[in-house]
Amino acid sequence: MKSKAWQVAIVFCTLMLSIASFAHTRDFQTAKLVDVSYDNVMHSGSSQRHAVYQVRLGDVIYSAEGSKLRHETDPAHGLVVGDDVRVAIEGDQMFLRRPDGKDIKATIVKRQRAEGLLARWFGKR
């Protein structure tokens, strides 16, 4: 009897964990990767390198700071500037879908309106 109860409990827990993992899906949209660079940030007296991603989604350019970079890490993670990327915006977080299917989580640090074509041609110089 106890063996059967344990089996039911294990199946129930497995089912609940799988439902929980699929419950939160992000709303990814297609955007243009404008730039990928890195920034040195001071944390507790030491300098750390963080990736900075710029993405144009509609008429807004989002700049977001990624996690700390390791020594020989490609900050773009295989993304190519100028290509279309899949992006999800959730509050102050931006998620970029890498070519290998994994997501990059970055904190949005700036939002700005993108200049239109006419503004670039006839704008102030």
Secondary structure by P-SEA (a helix, b strand, c coil): caaaaaaaaaaaaaaaaaaaaaccccbbbbbbbcccbbbbbbcccbbbbbbbbbbbcccbbbbbbbccccccccccccccccbbbbbbbcccbbbbbccccbbbbbbbcbbbbbbcccccccccc
